[in-house]
Amino acid sequence: MVVTPGVDMALGTRNALQHGRRSAVATALGVNLRIVVWTGAAGLGLAALIAASAAAFAAIKLARST
């Protein structure tokens, strides 16, 4: 979860001030789409790692149980 303002917030604010509400909404949608894509890619990568490695699966199970 992103809870601190950063570059994305600055970009949205700049676009809102320079180009108006429509541009700010488009920027926010783009930022959130990027977050969804990166989260999905990370999840798929982790799933592929777990499927390919019994040791990785065991490590995750061990970490979860402690």
PDB file with one MODEL, atoms N, CA, C and O in Angstrom:
MODEL        1
ATOM      1  N   MET A   1       0.841  -1.169   0.000  1.00  0.00           N
ATOM      2  CA  MET A   1       0.000   0.000   0.000  1.00  0.00           C
ATOM      3  C   MET A   1       0.889   1.235   0.000  1.00  0.00           C
ATOM      4  O   MET A   1       1.881   1.303   0.725  1.00  0.00           O
ATOM      5  N   VAL A   2       0.529   2.183  -0.802  1.00  0.00           N
ATOM      6  CA  VAL A   2       1.262   3.440  -0.874  1.00  0.00           C
ATOM      7  C   VAL A   2       0.513   4.461  -0.027  1.00  0.00           C
ATOM      8  O   VAL A   2      -0.649   4.766  -0.299  1.00  0.00           O
ATOM      9  N   VAL A   3       1.174   4.985   0.993  1.00  0.00           N
ATOM     10  CA  VAL A   3       0.491   5.927   1.880  1.00  0.00           C
ATOM     11  C   VAL A   3       1.200   7.267   1.988  1.00  0.00           C
ATOM     12  O   VAL A   3       0.702   8.170   2.661  1.00  0.00           O
ATOM     13  N   THR A   4       2.352   7.418   1.343  1.00  0.00           N
ATOM     14  CA  THR A   4       3.063   8.684   1.410  1.00  0.00           C
ATOM     15  C   THR A   4       3.063   9.347   0.039  1.00  0.00           C
ATOM     16  O   THR A   4       3.149   8.659  -0.979  1.00  0.00           O
ATOM     17  N   PRO A   5       2.970  10.654  -0.001  1.00  0.00           N
ATOM     18  CA  PRO A   5       3.024  11.324  -1.299  1.00  0.00           C
ATOM     19  C   PRO A   5       4.428  11.203  -1.890  1.00  0.00           C
ATOM     20  O   PRO A   5       5.427  11.206  -1.171  1.00  0.00           O
ATOM     21  N   GLY A   6       4.475  11.099  -3.177  1.00  0.00           N
ATOM     22  CA  GLY A   6       5.758  10.963  -3.841  1.00  0.00           C
ATOM     23  C   GLY A   6       5.687  11.530  -5.242  1.00  0.00           C
ATOM     24  O   GLY A   6       4.956  12.486  -5.505  1.00  0.00           O
ATOM     25  N   VAL A   7       6.446  10.937  -6.130  1.00  0.00           N
ATOM     26  CA  VAL A   7       6.530  11.411  -7.501  1.00  0.00           C
ATOM     27  C   VAL A   7       5.169  11.319  -8.199  1.00  0.00           C
ATOM     28  O   VAL A   7       4.798  12.217  -8.955  1.00  0.00           O
ATOM     29  N   ASP A   8       4.434  10.245  -7.948  1.00  0.00           N
ATOM     30  CA  ASP A   8       3.121  10.091  -8.578  1.00  0.00           C
ATOM     31  C   ASP A   8       2.173  11.213  -8.155  1.00  0.00           C
ATOM     32  O   ASP A   8       1.427  11.749  -8.974  1.00  0.00           O
ATOM     33  N   MET A   9       2.210  11.556  -6.887  1.00  0.00           N
ATOM     34  CA  MET A   9       1.356  12.629  -6.378  1.00  0.00           C
ATOM     35  C   MET A   9       1.759  13.967  -6.988  1.00  0.00           C
ATOM     36  O   MET A   9       0.907  14.779  -7.349  1.00  0.00           O
ATOM     37  N   ALA A  10       3.057  14.183  -7.097  1.00  0.00           N
ATOM     38  CA  ALA A  10       3.545  15.428  -7.698  1.00  0.00           C
ATOM     39  C   ALA A  10       3.118  15.530  -9.163  1.00  0.00           C
ATOM     40  O   ALA A  10       2.719  16.600  -9.621  1.00  0.00           O
ATOM     41  N   LEU A  11       3.199  14.435  -9.885  1.00  0.00           N
ATOM     42  CA  LEU A  11       2.791  14.419 -11.289  1.00  0.00           C
ATOM     43  C   LEU A  11       1.304  14.707 -11.426  1.00  0.00           C
ATOM     44  O   LEU A  11       0.901  15.498 -12.278  1.00  0.00           O
ATOM     45  N   GLY A  12       0.495  14.077 -10.601  1.00  0.00           N
ATOM     46  CA  GLY A  12      -0.949  14.323 -10.635  1.00  0.00           C
ATOM     47  C   GLY A  12      -1.290  15.766 -10.313  1.00  0.00           C
ATOM     48  O   GLY A  12      -2.138  16.373 -10.967  1.00  0.00           O
ATOM     49  N   THR A  13      -0.632  16.307  -9.310  1.00  0.00           N
ATOM     50  CA  THR A  13      -0.870  17.700  -8.925  1.00  0.00           C
ATOM     51  C   THR A  13      -0.460  18.656 -10.037  1.00  0.00           C
ATOM     52  O   THR A  13      -1.181  19.601 -10.354  1.00  0.00           O
ATOM     53  N   ARG A  14       0.713  18.398 -10.630  1.00  0.00           N
ATOM     54  CA  ARG A  14       1.176  19.255 -11.720  1.00  0.00           C
ATOM     55  C   ARG A  14       0.205  19.211 -12.898  1.00  0.00           C
ATOM     56  O   ARG A  14      -0.145  20.250 -13.457  1.00  0.00           O
ATOM     57  N   ASN A  15      -0.228  18.010 -13.272  1.00  0.00           N
ATOM     58  CA  ASN A  15      -1.157  17.892 -14.391  1.00  0.00           C
ATOM     59  C   ASN A  15      -2.493  18.559 -14.082  1.00  0.00           C
ATOM     60  O   ASN A  15      -3.110  19.151 -14.966  1.00  0.00           O
ATOM     61  N   ALA A  16      -2.940  18.465 -12.837  1.00  0.00           N
ATOM     62  CA  ALA A  16      -4.194  19.120 -12.456  1.00  0.00           C
ATOM     63  C   ALA A  16      -4.069  20.638 -12.574  1.00  0.00           C
ATOM     64  O   ALA A  16      -4.972  21.303 -13.081  1.00  0.00           O
ATOM     65  N   LEU A  17      -2.958  21.175 -12.108  1.00  0.00           N
ATOM     66  CA  LEU A  17      -2.778  22.623 -12.132  1.00  0.00           C
ATOM     67  C   LEU A  17      -2.545  23.155 -13.544  1.00  0.00           C
ATOM     68  O   LEU A  17      -3.022  24.238 -13.885  1.00  0.00           O
ATOM     69  N   GLN A  18      -1.815  22.402 -14.363  1.00  0.00           N
ATOM     70  CA  GLN A  18      -1.484  22.884 -15.703  1.00  0.00           C
ATOM     71  C   GLN A  18      -2.548  22.550 -16.742  1.00  0.00           C
ATOM     72  O   GLN A  18      -2.768  23.327 -17.671  1.00  0.00           O
ATOM     73  N   HIS A  19      -3.213  21.400 -16.597  1.00  0.00           N
ATOM     74  CA  HIS A  19      -4.082  20.926 -17.665  1.00  0.00           C
ATOM     75  C   HIS A  19      -5.524  20.653 -17.231  1.00  0.00           C
ATOM     76  O   HIS A  19      -6.378  20.365 -18.069  1.00  0.00           O
ATOM     77  N   GLY A  20      -5.792  20.741 -15.957  1.00  0.00           N
ATOM     78  CA  GLY A  20      -7.167  20.585 -15.497  1.00  0.00           C
ATOM     79  C   GLY A  20      -7.491  19.200 -14.962  1.00  0.00           C
ATOM     80  O   GLY A  20      -6.651  18.304 -14.887  1.00  0.00           O
ATOM     81  N   ARG A  21      -8.754  19.080 -14.597  1.00  0.00           N
ATOM     82  CA  ARG A  21      -9.243  17.879 -13.922  1.00  0.00           C
ATOM     83  C   ARG A  21      -9.135  16.613 -14.783  1.00  0.00           C
ATOM     84  O   ARG A  21      -8.736  15.560 -14.284  1.00  0.00           O
ATOM     85  N   ARG A  22      -9.480  16.707 -16.042  1.00  0.00           N
ATOM     86  CA  ARG A  22      -9.449  15.536 -16.919  1.00  0.00           C
ATOM     87  C   ARG A  22      -8.037  14.943 -16.986  1.00  0.00           C
ATOM     88  O   ARG A  22      -7.870  13.724 -16.937  1.00  0.00           O
ATOM     89  N   SER A  23      -7.044  15.791 -17.096  1.00  0.00           N
ATOM     90  CA  SER A  23      -5.662  15.322 -17.142  1.00  0.00           C
ATOM     91  C   SER A  23      -5.248  14.691 -15.812  1.00  0.00           C
ATOM     92  O   SER A  23      -4.536  13.687 -15.794  1.00  0.00           O
ATOM     93  N   ALA A  24      -5.688  15.273 -14.716  1.00  0.00           N
ATOM     94  CA  ALA A  24      -5.365  14.716 -13.398  1.00  0.00           C
ATOM     95  C   ALA A  24      -5.995  13.339 -13.213  1.00  0.00           C
ATOM     96  O   ALA A  24      -5.362  12.431 -12.674  1.00  0.00           O
ATOM     97  N   VAL A  25      -7.236  13.183 -13.657  1.00  0.00           N
ATOM     98  CA  VAL A  25      -7.912  11.883 -13.551  1.00  0.00           C
ATOM     99  C   VAL A  25      -7.213  10.853 -14.425  1.00  0.00           C
ATOM    100  O   VAL A  25      -7.024   9.712 -14.006  1.00  0.00           O
ATOM    101  N   ALA A  26      -6.827  11.244 -15.638  1.00  0.00           N
ATOM    102  CA  ALA A  26      -6.107  10.328 -16.525  1.00  0.00           C
ATOM    103  C   ALA A  26      -4.771   9.919 -15.908  1.00  0.00           C
ATOM    104  O   ALA A  26      -4.369   8.760 -16.008  1.00  0.00           O
ATOM    105  N   THR A  27      -4.097  10.853 -15.283  1.00  0.00           N
ATOM    106  CA  THR A  27      -2.826  10.550 -14.620  1.00  0.00           C
ATOM    107  C   THR A  27      -3.039   9.574 -13.471  1.00  0.00           C
ATOM    108  O   THR A  27      -2.277   8.619 -13.318  1.00  0.00           O
ATOM    109  N   ALA A  28      -4.065   9.806 -12.666  1.00  0.00           N
ATOM    110  CA  ALA A  28      -4.356   8.913 -11.539  1.00  0.00           C
ATOM    111  C   ALA A  28      -4.696   7.510 -12.025  1.00  0.00           C
ATOM    112  O   ALA A  28      -4.256   6.524 -11.433  1.00  0.00           O
ATOM    113  N   LEU A  29      -5.479   7.413 -13.101  1.00  0.00           N
ATOM    114  CA  LEU A  29      -5.811   6.095 -13.647  1.00  0.00           C
ATOM    115  C   LEU A  29      -4.560   5.397 -14.171  1.00  0.00           C
ATOM    116  O   LEU A  29      -4.389   4.193 -13.978  1.00  0.00           O
ATOM    117  N   GLY A  30      -3.699   6.142 -14.824  1.00  0.00           N
ATOM    118  CA  GLY A  30      -2.452   5.565 -15.326  1.00  0.00           C
ATOM    119  C   GLY A  30      -1.545   5.078 -14.209  1.00  0.00           C
ATOM    120  O   GLY A  30      -0.958   4.000 -14.307  1.00  0.00           O
ATOM    121  N   VAL A  31      -1.428   5.857 -13.163  1.00  0.00           N
ATOM    122  CA  VAL A  31      -0.601   5.471 -12.018  1.00  0.00           C
ATOM    123  C   VAL A  31      -1.153   4.196 -11.381  1.00  0.00           C
ATOM    124  O   VAL A  31      -0.393   3.283 -11.059  1.00  0.00           O
ATOM    125  N   ASN A  32      -2.460   4.133 -11.201  1.00  0.00           N
ATOM    126  CA  ASN A  32      -3.050   2.953 -10.572  1.00  0.00           C
ATOM    127  C   ASN A  32      -2.983   1.729 -11.467  1.00  0.00           C
ATOM    128  O   ASN A  32      -2.821   0.614 -10.971  1.00  0.00           O
ATOM    129  N   LEU A  33      -3.103   1.911 -12.757  1.00  0.00           N
ATOM    130  CA  LEU A  33      -2.943   0.793 -13.683  1.00  0.00           C
ATOM    131  C   LEU A  33      -1.523   0.242 -13.604  1.00  0.00           C
ATOM    132  O   LEU A  33      -1.318  -0.971 -13.620  1.00  0.00           O
ATOM    133  N   ARG A  34      -0.545   1.142 -13.520  1.00  0.00           N
ATOM    134  CA  ARG A  34       0.844   0.709 -13.378  1.00  0.00           C
ATOM    135  C   ARG A  34       1.038  -0.105 -12.099  1.00  0.00           C
ATOM    136  O   ARG A  34       1.738  -1.117 -12.111  1.00  0.00           O
ATOM    137  N   ILE A  35       0.430   0.325 -11.012  1.00  0.00           N
ATOM    138  CA  ILE A  35       0.549  -0.403  -9.747  1.00  0.00           C
ATOM    139  C   ILE A  35      -0.064  -1.793  -9.869  1.00  0.00           C
ATOM    140  O   ILE A  35       0.506  -2.767  -9.378  1.00  0.00           O
ATOM    141  N   VAL A  36      -1.215  -1.892 -10.517  1.00  0.00           N
ATOM    142  CA  VAL A  36      -1.875  -3.193 -10.710  1.00  0.00           C
ATOM    143  C   VAL A  36      -0.996  -4.116 -11.553  1.00  0.00           C
ATOM    144  O   VAL A  36      -0.839  -5.294 -11.234  1.00  0.00           O
ATOM    145  N   VAL A  37      -0.424  -3.576 -12.629  1.00  0.00           N
ATOM    146  CA  VAL A  37       0.425  -4.391 -13.508  1.00  0.00           C
ATOM    147  C   VAL A  37       1.666  -4.876 -12.764  1.00  0.00           C
ATOM    148  O   VAL A  37       2.021  -6.052 -12.854  1.00  0.00           O
ATOM    149  N   TRP A  38       2.325  -3.989 -12.036  1.00  0.00           N
ATOM    150  CA  TRP A  38       3.531  -4.381 -11.302  1.00  0.00           C
ATOM    151  C   TRP A  38       3.203  -5.392 -10.199  1.00  0.00           C
ATOM    152  O   TRP A  38       3.971  -6.327  -9.969  1.00  0.00           O
ATOM    153  N   THR A  39       2.075  -5.211  -9.520  1.00  0.00           N
ATOM    154  CA  THR A  39       1.672  -6.165  -8.486  1.00  0.00           C
ATOM    155  C   THR A  39       1.398  -7.530  -9.086  1.00  0.00           C
ATOM    156  O   THR A  39       1.812  -8.551  -8.537  1.00  0.00           O
ATOM    157  N   GLY A  40       0.705  -7.550 -10.206  1.00  0.00           N
ATOM    158  CA  GLY A  40       0.441  -8.815 -10.891  1.00  0.00           C
ATOM    159  C   GLY A  40       1.714  -9.491 -11.363  1.00  0.00           C
ATOM    160  O   GLY A  40       1.867 -10.704 -11.218  1.00  0.00           O
ATOM    161  N   ALA A  41       2.627  -8.716 -11.925  1.00  0.00           N
ATOM    162  CA  ALA A  41       3.901  -9.270 -12.392  1.00  0.00           C
ATOM    163  C   ALA A  41       4.703  -9.841 -11.225  1.00  0.00           C
ATOM    164  O   ALA A  41       5.304 -10.909 -11.342  1.00  0.00           O
ATOM    165  N   ALA A  42       4.709  -9.134 -10.112  1.00  0.00           N
ATOM    166  CA  ALA A  42       5.425  -9.630  -8.940  1.00  0.00           C
ATOM    167  C   ALA A  42       4.788 -10.911  -8.422  1.00  0.00           C
ATOM    168  O   ALA A  42       5.488 -11.855  -8.055  1.00  0.00           O
ATOM    169  N   GLY A  43       3.476 -10.944  -8.394  1.00  0.00           N
ATOM    170  CA  GLY A  43       2.772 -12.147  -7.944  1.00  0.00           C
ATOM    171  C   GLY A  43       3.042 -13.332  -8.849  1.00  0.00           C
ATOM    172  O   GLY A  43       3.270 -14.442  -8.368  1.00  0.00           O
ATOM    173  N   LEU A  44       3.019 -13.110 -10.158  1.00  0.00           N
ATOM    174  CA  LEU A  44       3.305 -14.191 -11.096  1.00  0.00           C
ATOM    175  C   LEU A  44       4.754 -14.670 -10.980  1.00  0.00           C
ATOM    176  O   LEU A  44       5.031 -15.865 -11.080  1.00  0.00           O
ATOM    177  N   GLY A  45       5.657 -13.740 -10.771  1.00  0.00           N
ATOM    178  CA  GLY A  45       7.062 -14.113 -10.606  1.00  0.00           C
ATOM    179  C   GLY A  45       7.274 -14.937  -9.349  1.00  0.00           C
ATOM    180  O   GLY A  45       8.016 -15.919  -9.365  1.00  0.00           O
ATOM    181  N   LEU A  46       6.631 -14.546  -8.263  1.00  0.00           N
ATOM    182  CA  LEU A  46       6.742 -15.307  -7.021  1.00  0.00           C
ATOM    183  C   LEU A  46       6.113 -16.680  -7.176  1.00  0.00           C
ATOM    184  O   LEU A  46       6.650 -17.672  -6.685  1.00  0.00           O
ATOM    185  N   ALA A  47       4.980 -16.740  -7.856  1.00  0.00           N
ATOM    186  CA  ALA A  47       4.328 -18.032  -8.083  1.00  0.00           C
ATOM    187  C   ALA A  47       5.211 -18.940  -8.934  1.00  0.00           C
ATOM    188  O   ALA A  47       5.296 -20.141  -8.674  1.00  0.00           O
ATOM    189  N   ALA A  48       5.862 -18.383  -9.938  1.00  0.00           N
ATOM    190  CA  ALA A  48       6.756 -19.175 -10.783  1.00  0.00           C
ATOM    191  C   ALA A  48       7.960 -19.666  -9.984  1.00  0.00           C
ATOM    192  O   ALA A  48       8.402 -20.801 -10.165  1.00  0.00           O
ATOM    193  N   LEU A  49       8.488 -18.826  -9.107  1.00  0.00           N
ATOM    194  CA  LEU A  49       9.619 -19.224  -8.269  1.00  0.00           C
ATOM    195  C   LEU A  49       9.228 -20.355  -7.331  1.00  0.00           C
ATOM    196  O   LEU A  49       9.978 -21.318  -7.170  1.00  0.00           O
ATOM    197  N   ILE A  50       8.072 -20.243  -6.719  1.00  0.00           N
ATOM    198  CA  ILE A  50       7.613 -21.283  -5.795  1.00  0.00           C
ATOM    199  C   ILE A  50       7.369 -22.587  -6.540  1.00  0.00           C
ATOM    200  O   ILE A  50       7.718 -23.661  -6.048  1.00  0.00           O
ATOM    201  N   ALA A  51       6.771 -22.498  -7.726  1.00  0.00           N
ATOM    202  CA  ALA A  51       6.492 -23.707  -8.508  1.00  0.00           C
ATOM    203  C   ALA A  51       7.774 -24.376  -8.970  1.00  0.00           C
ATOM    204  O   ALA A  51       7.816 -25.600  -9.095  1.00  0.00           O
ATOM    205  N   ALA A  52       8.824 -23.598  -9.228  1.00  0.00           N
ATOM    206  CA  ALA A  52      10.073 -24.147  -9.760  1.00  0.00           C
ATOM    207  C   ALA A  52      11.019 -24.632  -8.672  1.00  0.00           C
ATOM    208  O   ALA A  52      11.936 -25.403  -8.956  1.00  0.00           O
ATOM    209  N   SER A  53      10.818 -24.202  -7.449  1.00  0.00           N
ATOM    210  CA  SER A  53      11.798 -24.506  -6.411  1.00  0.00           C
ATOM    211  C   SER A  53      11.129 -25.022  -5.138  1.00  0.00           C
ATOM    212  O   SER A  53      10.395 -24.298  -4.466  1.00  0.00           O
ATOM    213  N   ALA A  54      11.396 -26.262  -4.831  1.00  0.00           N
ATOM    214  CA  ALA A  54      10.877 -26.842  -3.589  1.00  0.00           C
ATOM    215  C   ALA A  54      11.495 -26.138  -2.382  1.00  0.00           C
ATOM    216  O   ALA A  54      10.837 -25.966  -1.356  1.00  0.00           O
ATOM    217  N   ALA A  55      12.767 -25.731  -2.506  1.00  0.00           N
ATOM    218  CA  ALA A  55      13.440 -25.039  -1.401  1.00  0.00           C
ATOM    219  C   ALA A  55      12.775 -23.687  -1.126  1.00  0.00           C
ATOM    220  O   ALA A  55      12.595 -23.310   0.032  1.00  0.00           O
ATOM    221  N   ALA A  56      12.409 -22.957  -2.185  1.00  0.00           N
ATOM    222  CA  ALA A  56      11.735 -21.670  -1.998  1.00  0.00           C
ATOM    223  C   ALA A  56      10.381 -21.874  -1.323  1.00  0.00           C
ATOM    224  O   ALA A  56      10.000 -21.104  -0.442  1.00  0.00           O
ATOM    225  N   PHE A  57       9.659 -22.908  -1.736  1.00  0.00           N
ATOM    226  CA  PHE A  57       8.367 -23.208  -1.121  1.00  0.00           C
ATOM    227  C   PHE A  57       8.547 -23.533   0.357  1.00  0.00           C
ATOM    228  O   PHE A  57       7.788 -23.050   1.198  1.00  0.00           O
ATOM    229  N   ALA A  58       9.549 -24.349   0.675  1.00  0.00           N
ATOM    230  CA  ALA A  58       9.815 -24.692   2.066  1.00  0.00           C
ATOM    231  C   ALA A  58      10.188 -23.465   2.890  1.00  0.00           C
ATOM    232  O   ALA A  58       9.763 -23.333   4.037  1.00  0.00           O
ATOM    233  N   ALA A  59      10.980 -22.569   2.307  1.00  0.00           N
ATOM    234  CA  ALA A  59      11.392 -21.352   3.013  1.00  0.00           C
ATOM    235  C   ALA A  59      10.179 -20.464   3.314  1.00  0.00           C
ATOM    236  O   ALA A  59      10.082 -19.878   4.393  1.00  0.00           O
ATOM    237  N   ILE A  60       9.266 -20.373   2.359  1.00  0.00           N
ATOM    238  CA  ILE A  60       8.070 -19.562   2.577  1.00  0.00           C
ATOM    239  C   ILE A  60       7.178 -20.186   3.645  1.00  0.00           C
ATOM    240  O   ILE A  60       6.631 -19.481   4.492  1.00  0.00           O
ATOM    241  N   LYS A  61       7.037 -21.481   3.605  1.00  0.00           N
ATOM    242  CA  LYS A  61       6.248 -22.157   4.634  1.00  0.00           C
ATOM    243  C   LYS A  61       6.865 -21.963   6.007  1.00  0.00           C
ATOM    244  O   LYS A  61       6.154 -21.721   6.983  1.00  0.00           O
ATOM    245  N   LEU A  62       8.200 -22.069   6.088  1.00  0.00           N
ATOM    246  CA  LEU A  62       8.894 -21.867   7.364  1.00  0.00           C
ATOM    247  C   LEU A  62       8.715 -20.436   7.859  1.00  0.00           C
ATOM    248  O   LEU A  62       8.437 -20.216   9.038  1.00  0.00           O
ATOM    249  N   ALA A  63       8.870 -19.476   6.976  1.00  0.00           N
ATOM    250  CA  ALA A  63       8.727 -18.065   7.361  1.00  0.00           C
ATOM    251  C   ALA A  63       7.301 -17.772   7.822  1.00  0.00           C
ATOM    252  O   ALA A  63       7.096 -16.989   8.750  1.00  0.00           O
ATOM    253  N   ARG A  64       6.346 -18.379   7.195  1.00  0.00           N
ATOM    254  CA  ARG A  64       4.936 -18.161   7.538  1.00  0.00           C
ATOM    255  C   ARG A  64       4.599 -18.739   8.907  1.00  0.00           C
ATOM    256  O   ARG A  64       3.777 -18.184   9.637  1.00  0.00           O
ATOM    257  N   SER A  65       5.233 -19.846   9.250  1.00  0.00           N
ATOM    258  CA  SER A  65       4.903 -20.515  10.516  1.00  0.00           C
ATOM    259  C   SER A  65       5.567 -19.861  11.718  1.00  0.00           C
ATOM    260  O   SER A  65       5.180 -20.143  12.852  1.00  0.00           O
ATOM    261  N   THR A  66       6.554 -18.996  11.508  1.00  0.00           N
ATOM    262  CA  THR A  66       7.227 -18.373  12.651  1.00  0.00           C
ATOM    263  C   THR A  66       6.656 -17.043  12.981  1.00  0.00           C
ATOM    264  O   THR A  66       7.113 -16.390  13.919  1.00  0.00           O
TER     265      THR A  66
ENDMDL
END
